[in-house]
Amino acid sequence: MVLVDVNDQSQIIGVEYIGVKQFGIEVFMRLLRERVKNLFGVELTDEEVGSFMLFLKTPEAELALAS
């Protein structure tokens, strides 16, 4: 599940992801792209998706996923 937090101007200010370990990163990235496009009409670039992928490999992300 991907939850996207937005501010009053409909700008993305946060993304929460649940179940990424169960479904795998590829599925998560596809779902993230679909959700952002459906909600905001914005297609994430490969660089933006890559940025999420890099973050998921950080110790901070691993700590967040462990709980």
mmJSON file of the N, C-alpha and C atoms, coordinates in Angstrom:
{"data_MODEL":{"atom_site":{
"group_PDB":["ATOM","ATOM","ATOM","ATOM","ATOM","ATOM","ATOM","ATOM","ATOM","ATOM","ATOM","ATOM","ATOM","ATOM","ATOM","ATOM","ATOM","ATOM","ATOM","ATOM","ATOM","ATOM","ATOM","ATOM","ATOM","ATOM","ATOM","ATOM","ATOM","ATOM","ATOM","ATOM","ATOM","ATOM","ATOM","ATOM","ATOM","ATOM","ATOM","ATOM","ATOM","ATOM","ATOM","ATOM","ATOM","ATOM","ATOM","ATOM","ATOM","ATOM","ATOM","ATOM","ATOM","ATOM","ATOM","ATOM","ATOM","ATOM","ATOM","ATOM","ATOM","ATOM","ATOM","ATOM","ATOM","ATOM","ATOM","ATOM","ATOM","ATOM","ATOM","ATOM","ATOM","ATOM","ATOM","ATOM","ATOM","ATOM","ATOM","ATOM","ATOM","ATOM","ATOM","ATOM","ATOM","ATOM","ATOM","ATOM","ATOM","ATOM","ATOM","ATOM","ATOM","ATOM","ATOM","ATOM","ATOM","ATOM","ATOM","ATOM","ATOM","ATOM","ATOM","ATOM","ATOM","ATOM","ATOM","ATOM","ATOM","ATOM","ATOM","ATOM","ATOM","ATOM","ATOM","ATOM","ATOM","ATOM","ATOM","ATOM","ATOM","ATOM","ATOM","ATOM","ATOM","ATOM","ATOM","ATOM","ATOM","ATOM","ATOM","ATOM","ATOM","ATOM","ATOM","ATOM","ATOM","ATOM","ATOM","ATOM","ATOM","ATOM","ATOM","ATOM","ATOM","ATOM","ATOM","ATOM","ATOM","ATOM","ATOM","ATOM","ATOM","ATOM","ATOM","ATOM","ATOM","ATOM","ATOM","ATOM","ATOM","ATOM","ATOM","ATOM","ATOM","ATOM","ATOM","ATOM","ATOM","ATOM","ATOM","ATOM","ATOM","ATOM","ATOM","ATOM","ATOM","ATOM","ATOM","ATOM","ATOM","ATOM","ATOM","ATOM","ATOM","ATOM","ATOM","ATOM","ATOM","ATOM","ATOM","ATOM","ATOM","ATOM","ATOM","ATOM","ATOM","ATOM","ATOM","ATOM","ATOM"],
"id":[1,2,3,4,5,6,7,8,9,10,11,12,13,14,15,16,17,18,19,20,21,22,23,24,25,26,27,28,29,30,31,32,33,34,35,36,37,38,39,40,41,42,43,44,45,46,47,48,49,50,51,52,53,54,55,56,57,58,59,60,61,62,63,64,65,66,67,68,69,70,71,72,73,74,75,76,77,78,79,80,81,82,83,84,85,86,87,88,89,90,91,92,93,94,95,96,97,98,99,100,101,102,103,104,105,106,107,108,109,110,111,112,113,114,115,116,117,118,119,120,121,122,123,124,125,126,127,128,129,130,131,132,133,134,135,136,137,138,139,140,141,142,143,144,145,146,147,148,149,150,151,152,153,154,155,156,157,158,159,160,161,162,163,164,165,166,167,168,169,170,171,172,173,174,175,176,177,178,179,180,181,182,183,184,185,186,187,188,189,190,191,192,193,194,195,196,197,198,199,200,201],
"type_symbol":["N","C","C","N","C","C","N","C","C","N","C","C","N","C","C","N","C","C","N","C","C","N","C","C","N","C","C","N","C","C","N","C","C","N","C","C","N","C","C","N","C","C","N","C","C","N","C","C","N","C","C","N","C","C","N","C","C","N","C","C","N","C","C","N","C","C","N","C","C","N","C","C","N","C","C","N","C","C","N","C","C","N","C","C","N","C","C","N","C","C","N","C","C","N","C","C","N","C","C","N","C","C","N","C","C","N","C","C","N","C","C","N","C","C","N","C","C","N","C","C","N","C","C","N","C","C","N","C","C","N","C","C","N","C","C","N","C","C","N","C","C","N","C","C","N","C","C","N","C","C","N","C","C","N","C","C","N","C","C","N","C","C","N","C","C","N","C","C","N","C","C","N","C","C","N","C","C","N","C","C","N","C","C","N","C","C","N","C","C","N","C","C","N","C","C","N","C","C","N","C","C"],
"label_atom_id":["N","CA","C","N","CA","C","N","CA","C","N","CA","C","N","CA","C","N","CA","C","N","CA","C","N","CA","C","N","CA","C","N","CA","C","N","CA","C","N","CA","C","N","CA","C","N","CA","C","N","CA","C","N","CA","C","N","CA","C","N","CA","C","N","CA","C","N","CA","C","N","CA","C","N","CA","C","N","CA","C","N","CA","C","N","CA","C","N","CA","C","N","CA","C","N","CA","C","N","CA","C","N","CA","C","N","CA","C","N","CA","C","N","CA","C","N","CA","C","N","CA","C","N","CA","C","N","CA","C","N","CA","C","N","CA","C","N","CA","C","N","CA","C","N","CA","C","N","CA","C","N","CA","C","N","CA","C","N","CA","C","N","CA","C","N","CA","C","N","CA","C","N","CA","C","N","CA","C","N","CA","C","N","CA","C","N","CA","C","N","CA","C","N","CA","C","N","CA","C","N","CA","C","N","CA","C","N","CA","C","N","CA","C","N","CA","C","N","CA","C","N","CA","C","N","CA","C","N","CA","C","N","CA","C"],
"label_alt_id":[null,null,null,null,null,null,null,null,null,null,null,null,null,null,null,null,null,null,null,null,null,null,null,null,null,null,null,null,null,null,null,null,null,null,null,null,null,null,null,null,null,null,null,null,null,null,null,null,null,null,null,null,null,null,null,null,null,null,null,null,null,null,null,null,null,null,null,null,null,null,null,null,null,null,null,null,null,null,null,null,null,null,null,null,null,null,null,null,null,null,null,null,null,null,null,null,null,null,null,null,null,null,null,null,null,null,null,null,null,null,null,null,null,null,null,null,null,null,null,null,null,null,null,null,null,null,null,null,null,null,null,null,null,null,null,null,null,null,null,null,null,null,null,null,null,null,null,null,null,null,null,null,null,null,null,null,null,null,null,null,null,null,null,null,null,null,null,null,null,null,null,null,null,null,null,null,null,null,null,null,null,null,null,null,null,null,null,null,null,null,null,null,null,null,null,null,null,null,null,null,null],
"label_comp_id":["MET","MET","MET","VAL","VAL","VAL","LEU","LEU","LEU","VAL","VAL","VAL","ASP","ASP","ASP","VAL","VAL","VAL","ASN","ASN","ASN","ASP","ASP","ASP","GLN","GLN","GLN","SER","SER","SER","GLN","GLN","GLN","ILE","ILE","ILE","ILE","ILE","ILE","GLY","GLY","GLY","VAL","VAL","VAL","GLU","GLU","GLU","TYR","TYR","TYR","ILE","ILE","ILE","GLY","GLY","GLY","VAL","VAL","VAL","LYS","LYS","LYS","GLN","GLN","GLN","PHE","PHE","PHE","GLY","GLY","GLY","ILE","ILE","ILE","GLU","GLU","GLU","VAL","VAL","VAL","PHE","PHE","PHE","MET","MET","MET","ARG","ARG","ARG","LEU","LEU","LEU","LEU","LEU","LEU","ARG","ARG","ARG","GLU","GLU","GLU","ARG","ARG","ARG","VAL","VAL","VAL","LYS","LYS","LYS","ASN","ASN","ASN","LEU","LEU","LEU","PHE","PHE","PHE","GLY","GLY","GLY","VAL","VAL","VAL","GLU","GLU","GLU","LEU","LEU","LEU","THR","THR","THR","ASP","ASP","ASP","GLU","GLU","GLU","GLU","GLU","GLU","VAL","VAL","VAL","GLY","GLY","GLY","SER","SER","SER","PHE","PHE","PHE","MET","MET","MET","LEU","LEU","LEU","PHE","PHE","PHE","LEU","LEU","LEU","LYS","LYS","LYS","THR","THR","THR","PRO","PRO","PRO","GLU","GLU","GLU","ALA","ALA","ALA","GLU","GLU","GLU","LEU","LEU","LEU","ALA","ALA","ALA","LEU","LEU","LEU","ALA","ALA","ALA","SER","SER","SER"],
"label_asym_id":["A","A","A","A","A","A","A","A","A","A","A","A","A","A","A","A","A","A","A","A","A","A","A","A","A","A","A","A","A","A","A","A","A","A","A","A","A","A","A","A","A","A","A","A","A","A","A","A","A","A","A","A","A","A","A","A","A","A","A","A","A","A","A","A","A","A","A","A","A","A","A","A","A","A","A","A","A","A","A","A","A","A","A","A","A","A","A","A","A","A","A","A","A","A","A","A","A","A","A","A","A","A","A","A","A","A","A","A","A","A","A","A","A","A","A","A","A","A","A","A","A","A","A","A","A","A","A","A","A","A","A","A","A","A","A","A","A","A","A","A","A","A","A","A","A","A","A","A","A","A","A","A","A","A","A","A","A","A","A","A","A","A","A","A","A","A","A","A","A","A","A","A","A","A","A","A","A","A","A","A","A","A","A","A","A","A","A","A","A","A","A","A","A","A","A","A","A","A","A","A","A"],
"label_entity_id":["1","1","1","1","1","1","1","1","1","1","1","1","1","1","1","1","1","1","1","1","1","1","1","1","1","1","1","1","1","1","1","1","1","1","1","1","1","1","1","1","1","1","1","1","1","1","1","1","1","1","1","1","1","1","1","1","1","1","1","1","1","1","1","1","1","1","1","1","1","1","1","1","1","1","1","1","1","1","1","1","1","1","1","1","1","1","1","1","1","1","1","1","1","1","1","1","1","1","1","1","1","1","1","1","1","1","1","1","1","1","1","1","1","1","1","1","1","1","1","1","1","1","1","1","1","1","1","1","1","1","1","1","1","1","1","1","1","1","1","1","1","1","1","1","1","1","1","1","1","1","1","1","1","1","1","1","1","1","1","1","1","1","1","1","1","1","1","1","1","1","1","1","1","1","1","1","1","1","1","1","1","1","1","1","1","1","1","1","1","1","1","1","1","1","1","1","1","1","1","1","1"],
"label_seq_id":[1,1,1,2,2,2,3,3,3,4,4,4,5,5,5,6,6,6,7,7,7,8,8,8,9,9,9,10,10,10,11,11,11,12,12,12,13,13,13,14,14,14,15,15,15,16,16,16,17,17,17,18,18,18,19,19,19,20,20,20,21,21,21,22,22,22,23,23,23,24,24,24,25,25,25,26,26,26,27,27,27,28,28,28,29,29,29,30,30,30,31,31,31,32,32,32,33,33,33,34,34,34,35,35,35,36,36,36,37,37,37,38,38,38,39,39,39,40,40,40,41,41,41,42,42,42,43,43,43,44,44,44,45,45,45,46,46,46,47,47,47,48,48,48,49,49,49,50,50,50,51,51,51,52,52,52,53,53,53,54,54,54,55,55,55,56,56,56,57,57,57,58,58,58,59,59,59,60,60,60,61,61,61,62,62,62,63,63,63,64,64,64,65,65,65,66,66,66,67,67,67],
"pdbx_PDB_ins_code":[null,null,null,null,null,null,null,null,null,null,null,null,null,null,null,null,null,null,null,null,null,null,null,null,null,null,null,null,null,null,null,null,null,null,null,null,null,null,null,null,null,null,null,null,null,null,null,null,null,null,null,null,null,null,null,null,null,null,null,null,null,null,null,null,null,null,null,null,null,null,null,null,null,null,null,null,null,null,null,null,null,null,null,null,null,null,null,null,null,null,null,null,null,null,null,null,null,null,null,null,null,null,null,null,null,null,null,null,null,null,null,null,null,null,null,null,null,null,null,null,null,null,null,null,null,null,null,null,null,null,null,null,null,null,null,null,null,null,null,null,null,null,null,null,null,null,null,null,null,null,null,null,null,null,null,null,null,null,null,null,null,null,null,null,null,null,null,null,null,null,null,null,null,null,null,null,null,null,null,null,null,null,null,null,null,null,null,null,null,null,null,null,null,null,null,null,null,null,null,null,null],
"Cartn_x":[0.852,0.0,0.902,0.513,1.25,0.309,0.723,-0.043,0.764,0.129,0.806,0.174,0.998,0.528,0.743,-0.272,-0.169,-0.511,-0.038,-0.371,-1.574,-1.92,-3.087,-2.967,-1.733,-1.501,-1.38,-1.76,-1.693,-0.267,0.7,2.087,2.389,3.125,3.476,4.468,4.131,5.024,5.486,4.942,5.361,4.784,5.522,5.067,5.294,4.25,4.355,4.101,4.892,4.719,4.639,3.699,3.462,3.466,4.204,4.207,5.248,6.197,7.183,8.018,8.287,9.052,8.265,6.963,6.14,5.975,5.898,5.599,6.817,7.877,9.079,9.122,10.32,10.522,9.935,10.04,9.523,8.017,7.308,5.857,5.563,6.323,6.128,6.306,7.366,7.625,6.5,6.008,4.909,3.664,3.362,2.191,2.343,3.545,3.794,3.558,4.109,3.907,2.417,1.721,0.292,-0.497,-0.21,-0.958,-0.727,0.514,0.819,0.156,0.19,-0.441,-1.948,-2.571,-4.024,-4.49,-3.766,-4.179,-3.877,-2.712,-2.25,-2.035,-2.186,-1.957,-0.5,0.391,1.825,2.507,3.322,4.095,5.48,5.868,7.2,8.23,9.324,10.405,11.209,12.025,12.905,13.838,14.278,15.156,14.439,13.17,12.411,12.195,11.858,11.688,13.027,14.09,15.423,15.799,15.37,15.62,14.957,13.718,13.033,13.768,14.222,14.936,16.203,16.946,18.163,17.85,16.794,16.419,16.092,15.4,15.007,16.209,17.374,18.576,19.399,18.924,19.661,19.375,20.28,20.034,18.76,18.452,17.241,15.985,15.974,14.825,14.737,15.868,15.854,15.347,15.73,15.239,13.735,13.263,11.817,11.055,11.61,10.934,10.957,11.904,12.028,10.92,10.292,9.265,7.888],
"Cartn_y":[-1.161,0.0,1.229,2.219,3.471,4.593,5.378,6.533,7.775,8.728,9.951,11.101,11.851,13.019,14.259,15.112,16.34,17.541,18.718,19.94,20.606,21.813,22.516,22.83,22.854,23.136,21.859,20.735,19.414,19.015,19.506,19.114,17.93,16.971,15.8,16.221,15.926,16.26,15.017,13.874,12.644,11.427,10.341,9.072,8.011,7.272,6.162,4.88,3.889,2.621,1.503,0.624,-0.489,-1.769,-2.751,-4.035,-4.177,-3.224,-3.307,-4.581,-5.037,-6.272,-7.482,-7.457,-8.599,-8.687,-7.545,-7.538,-7.307,-6.778,-6.507,-5.07,-4.599,-3.206,-2.91,-3.835,-3.58,-3.331,-4.157,-3.974,-2.654,-2.351,-1.096,0.095,0.078,1.19,1.331,0.226,0.286,0.867,0.403,0.916,2.396,2.787,4.195,5.068,4.643,5.41,5.51,4.393,4.385,5.293,5.209,5.992,7.489,7.885,9.309,9.811,9.005,9.417,9.53,8.543,8.569,9.71,9.957,10.988,12.408,12.572,13.92,14.194,13.17,13.355,13.609,13.18,13.409,12.069,12.008,10.794,10.99,10.082,10.157,9.801,10.547,10.262,9.071,8.536,7.444,7.898,9.181,9.705,9.742,10.142,10.19,8.797,7.868,6.485,5.94,6.269,5.843,6.4,7.628,8.254,7.465,7.038,6.2,4.877,4.306,3.032,3.176,4.269,4.493,4.673,5.411,5.611,4.286,3.411,2.135,1.283,1.597,0.829,1.467,2.559,3.247,2.607,2.819,2.31,2.893,4.152,4.774,4.052,3.69,2.965,1.576,0.921,-0.417,-0.371,0.663,0.827,1.041,1.872,2.143,0.883,0.098,-1.123,-2.223,-2.148,-3.19,-3.122,-1.951,-1.831,-2.162],
"Cartn_z":[0.0,0.0,0.0,-0.79,-0.858,-0.448,0.522,0.96,0.625,-0.047,-0.43,0.335,1.07,1.804,0.943,0.899,0.111,0.99,0.557,1.275,0.601,1.029,0.489,-0.999,-1.516,-2.939,-3.767,-3.177,-3.826,-4.189,-3.431,-3.636,-2.721,-3.239,-2.446,-1.373,-0.121,0.981,1.736,1.382,2.029,1.344,1.421,0.864,1.927,2.228,3.167,2.383,2.653,1.965,2.986,2.744,3.653,2.818,3.252,2.57,1.481,1.393,0.323,0.431,1.643,1.798,1.297,1.48,1.085,-0.426,-1.11,-2.535,-3.409,-2.87,-3.648,-4.137,-4.376,-4.763,-6.138,-7.087,-8.435,-8.403,-7.655,-7.53,-6.829,-5.777,-5.073,-6.011,-6.816,-7.737,-8.764,-9.278,-10.24,-9.586,-8.381,-7.676,-7.326,-6.939,-6.634,-7.862,-8.99,-10.235,-10.577,-10.491,-10.821,-9.885,-8.587,-7.606,-7.8,-7.995,-8.192,-9.462,-10.517,-11.78,-11.617,-10.959,-10.786,-9.894,-8.822,-7.872,-8.351,-8.987,-9.289,-10.771,-11.599,-13.022,-13.358,-12.468,-12.641,-12.854,-13.899,-14.118,-13.533,-12.65,-12.069,-13.128,-13.146,-14.082,-13.585,-14.457,-14.055,-12.937,-12.985,-11.94,-10.592,-10.595,-9.346,-8.782,-9.644,-9.193,-8.704,-9.415,-8.996,-7.636,-7.385,-6.087,-4.967,-5.196,-4.209,-4.03,-5.137,-5.065,-4.233,-4.454,-3.685,-2.208,-1.916,-0.522,0.149,-0.565,0.034,0.429,-0.115,0.198,1.311,1.887,2.945,4.302,5.258,6.611,7.225,6.896,7.431,6.943,5.676,5.135,5.738,5.874,6.472,7.906,8.639,10.004,10.008,9.101,9.022,8.628,7.728,7.276,8.323,9.247,10.263,11.303,11.432,12.479,11.986],
"occupancy":[1.0,1.0,1.0,1.0,1.0,1.0,1.0,1.0,1.0,1.0,1.0,1.0,1.0,1.0,1.0,1.0,1.0,1.0,1.0,1.0,1.0,1.0,1.0,1.0,1.0,1.0,1.0,1.0,1.0,1.0,1.0,1.0,1.0,1.0,1.0,1.0,1.0,1.0,1.0,1.0,1.0,1.0,1.0,1.0,1.0,1.0,1.0,1.0,1.0,1.0,1.0,1.0,1.0,1.0,1.0,1.0,1.0,1.0,1.0,1.0,1.0,1.0,1.0,1.0,1.0,1.0,1.0,1.0,1.0,1.0,1.0,1.0,1.0,1.0,1.0,1.0,1.0,1.0,1.0,1.0,1.0,1.0,1.0,1.0,1.0,1.0,1.0,1.0,1.0,1.0,1.0,1.0,1.0,1.0,1.0,1.0,1.0,1.0,1.0,1.0,1.0,1.0,1.0,1.0,1.0,1.0,1.0,1.0,1.0,1.0,1.0,1.0,1.0,1.0,1.0,1.0,1.0,1.0,1.0,1.0,1.0,1.0,1.0,1.0,1.0,1.0,1.0,1.0,1.0,1.0,1.0,1.0,1.0,1.0,1.0,1.0,1.0,1.0,1.0,1.0,1.0,1.0,1.0,1.0,1.0,1.0,1.0,1.0,1.0,1.0,1.0,1.0,1.0,1.0,1.0,1.0,1.0,1.0,1.0,1.0,1.0,1.0,1.0,1.0,1.0,1.0,1.0,1.0,1.0,1.0,1.0,1.0,1.0,1.0,1.0,1.0,1.0,1.0,1.0,1.0,1.0,1.0,1.0,1.0,1.0,1.0,1.0,1.0,1.0,1.0,1.0,1.0,1.0,1.0,1.0,1.0,1.0,1.0,1.0,1.0,1.0],
"B_iso_or_equiv":[0.0,0.0,0.0,0.0,0.0,0.0,0.0,0.0,0.0,0.0,0.0,0.0,0.0,0.0,0.0,0.0,0.0,0.0,0.0,0.0,0.0,0.0,0.0,0.0,0.0,0.0,0.0,0.0,0.0,0.0,0.0,0.0,0.0,0.0,0.0,0.0,0.0,0.0,0.0,0.0,0.0,0.0,0.0,0.0,0.0,0.0,0.0,0.0,0.0,0.0,0.0,0.0,0.0,0.0,0.0,0.0,0.0,0.0,0.0,0.0,0.0,0.0,0.0,0.0,0.0,0.0,0.0,0.0,0.0,0.0,0.0,0.0,0.0,0.0,0.0,0.0,0.0,0.0,0.0,0.0,0.0,0.0,0.0,0.0,0.0,0.0,0.0,0.0,0.0,0.0,0.0,0.0,0.0,0.0,0.0,0.0,0.0,0.0,0.0,0.0,0.0,0.0,0.0,0.0,0.0,0.0,0.0,0.0,0.0,0.0,0.0,0.0,0.0,0.0,0.0,0.0,0.0,0.0,0.0,0.0,0.0,0.0,0.0,0.0,0.0,0.0,0.0,0.0,0.0,0.0,0.0,0.0,0.0,0.0,0.0,0.0,0.0,0.0,0.0,0.0,0.0,0.0,0.0,0.0,0.0,0.0,0.0,0.0,0.0,0.0,0.0,0.0,0.0,0.0,0.0,0.0,0.0,0.0,0.0,0.0,0.0,0.0,0.0,0.0,0.0,0.0,0.0,0.0,0.0,0.0,0.0,0.0,0.0,0.0,0.0,0.0,0.0,0.0,0.0,0.0,0.0,0.0,0.0,0.0,0.0,0.0,0.0,0.0,0.0,0.0,0.0,0.0,0.0,0.0,0.0,0.0,0.0,0.0,0.0,0.0,0.0],
"pdbx_formal_charge":[null,null,null,null,null,null,null,null,null,null,null,null,null,null,null,null,null,null,null,null,null,null,null,null,null,null,null,null,null,null,null,null,null,null,null,null,null,null,null,null,null,null,null,null,null,null,null,null,null,null,null,null,null,null,null,null,null,null,null,null,null,null,null,null,null,null,null,null,null,null,null,null,null,null,null,null,null,null,null,null,null,null,null,null,null,null,null,null,null,null,null,null,null,null,null,null,null,null,null,null,null,null,null,null,null,null,null,null,null,null,null,null,null,null,null,null,null,null,null,null,null,null,null,null,null,null,null,null,null,null,null,null,null,null,null,null,null,null,null,null,null,null,null,null,null,null,null,null,null,null,null,null,null,null,null,null,null,null,null,null,null,null,null,null,null,null,null,null,null,null,null,null,null,null,null,null,null,null,null,null,null,null,null,null,null,null,null,null,null,null,null,null,null,null,null,null,null,null,null,null,null],
"auth_seq_id":[1,1,1,2,2,2,3,3,3,4,4,4,5,5,5,6,6,6,7,7,7,8,8,8,9,9,9,10,10,10,11,11,11,12,12,12,13,13,13,14,14,14,15,15,15,16,16,16,17,17,17,18,18,18,19,19,19,20,20,20,21,21,21,22,22,22,23,23,23,24,24,24,25,25,25,26,26,26,27,27,27,28,28,28,29,29,29,30,30,30,31,31,31,32,32,32,33,33,33,34,34,34,35,35,35,36,36,36,37,37,37,38,38,38,39,39,39,40,40,40,41,41,41,42,42,42,43,43,43,44,44,44,45,45,45,46,46,46,47,47,47,48,48,48,49,49,49,50,50,50,51,51,51,52,52,52,53,53,53,54,54,54,55,55,55,56,56,56,57,57,57,58,58,58,59,59,59,60,60,60,61,61,61,62,62,62,63,63,63,64,64,64,65,65,65,66,66,66,67,67,67],
"auth_comp_id":["MET","MET","MET","VAL","VAL","VAL","LEU","LEU","LEU","VAL","VAL","VAL","ASP","ASP","ASP","VAL","VAL","VAL","ASN","ASN","ASN","ASP","ASP","ASP","GLN","GLN","GLN","SER","SER","SER","GLN","GLN","GLN","ILE","ILE","ILE","ILE","ILE","ILE","GLY","GLY","GLY","VAL","VAL","VAL","GLU","GLU","GLU","TYR","TYR","TYR","ILE","ILE","ILE","GLY","GLY","GLY","VAL","VAL","VAL","LYS","LYS","LYS","GLN","GLN","GLN","PHE","PHE","PHE","GLY","GLY","GLY","ILE","ILE","ILE","GLU","GLU","GLU","VAL","VAL","VAL","PHE","PHE","PHE","MET","MET","MET","ARG","ARG","ARG","LEU","LEU","LEU","LEU","LEU","LEU","ARG","ARG","ARG","GLU","GLU","GLU","ARG","ARG","ARG","VAL","VAL","VAL","LYS","LYS","LYS","ASN","ASN","ASN","LEU","LEU","LEU","PHE","PHE","PHE","GLY","GLY","GLY","VAL","VAL","VAL","GLU","GLU","GLU","LEU","LEU","LEU","THR","THR","THR","ASP","ASP","ASP","GLU","GLU","GLU","GLU","GLU","GLU","VAL","VAL","VAL","GLY","GLY","GLY","SER","SER","SER","PHE","PHE","PHE","MET","MET","MET","LEU","LEU","LEU","PHE","PHE","PHE","LEU","LEU","LEU","LYS","LYS","LYS","THR","THR","THR","PRO","PRO","PRO","GLU","GLU","GLU","ALA","ALA","ALA","GLU","GLU","GLU","LEU","LEU","LEU","ALA","ALA","ALA","LEU","LEU","LEU","ALA","ALA","ALA","SER","SER","SER"],
"auth_asym_id":["A","A","A","A","A","A","A","A","A","A","A","A","A","A","A","A","A","A","A","A","A","A","A","A","A","A","A","A","A","A","A","A","A","A","A","A","A","A","A","A","A","A","A","A","A","A","A","A","A","A","A","A","A","A","A","A","A","A","A","A","A","A","A","A","A","A","A","A","A","A","A","A","A","A","A","A","A","A","A","A","A","A","A","A","A","A","A","A","A","A","A","A","A","A","A","A","A","A","A","A","A","A","A","A","A","A","A","A","A","A","A","A","A","A","A","A","A","A","A","A","A","A","A","A","A","A","A","A","A","A","A","A","A","A","A","A","A","A","A","A","A","A","A","A","A","A","A","A","A","A","A","A","A","A","A","A","A","A","A","A","A","A","A","A","A","A","A","A","A","A","A","A","A","A","A","A","A","A","A","A","A","A","A","A","A","A","A","A","A","A","A","A","A","A","A","A","A","A","A","A","A"],
"auth_atom_id":["N","CA","C","N","CA","C","N","CA","C","N","CA","C","N","CA","C","N","CA","C","N","CA","C","N","CA","C","N","CA","C","N","CA","C","N","CA","C","N","CA","C","N","CA","C","N","CA","C","N","CA","C","N","CA","C","N","CA","C","N","CA","C","N","CA","C","N","CA","C","N","CA","C","N","CA","C","N","CA","C","N","CA","C","N","CA","C","N","CA","C","N","CA","C","N","CA","C","N","CA","C","N","CA","C","N","CA","C","N","CA","C","N","CA","C","N","CA","C","N","CA","C","N","CA","C","N","CA","C","N","CA","C","N","CA","C","N","CA","C","N","CA","C","N","CA","C","N","CA","C","N","CA","C","N","CA","C","N","CA","C","N","CA","C","N","CA","C","N","CA","C","N","CA","C","N","CA","C","N","CA","C","N","CA","C","N","CA","C","N","CA","C","N","CA","C","N","CA","C","N","CA","C","N","CA","C","N","CA","C","N","CA","C","N","CA","C","N","CA","C","N","CA","C","N","CA","C","N","CA","C","N","CA","C"],
"pdbx_PDB_model_num":[1,1,1,1,1,1,1,1,1,1,1,1,1,1,1,1,1,1,1,1,1,1,1,1,1,1,1,1,1,1,1,1,1,1,1,1,1,1,1,1,1,1,1,1,1,1,1,1,1,1,1,1,1,1,1,1,1,1,1,1,1,1,1,1,1,1,1,1,1,1,1,1,1,1,1,1,1,1,1,1,1,1,1,1,1,1,1,1,1,1,1,1,1,1,1,1,1,1,1,1,1,1,1,1,1,1,1,1,1,1,1,1,1,1,1,1,1,1,1,1,1,1,1,1,1,1,1,1,1,1,1,1,1,1,1,1,1,1,1,1,1,1,1,1,1,1,1,1,1,1,1,1,1,1,1,1,1,1,1,1,1,1,1,1,1,1,1,1,1,1,1,1,1,1,1,1,1,1,1,1,1,1,1,1,1,1,1,1,1,1,1,1,1,1,1,1,1,1,1,1,1]
}}}
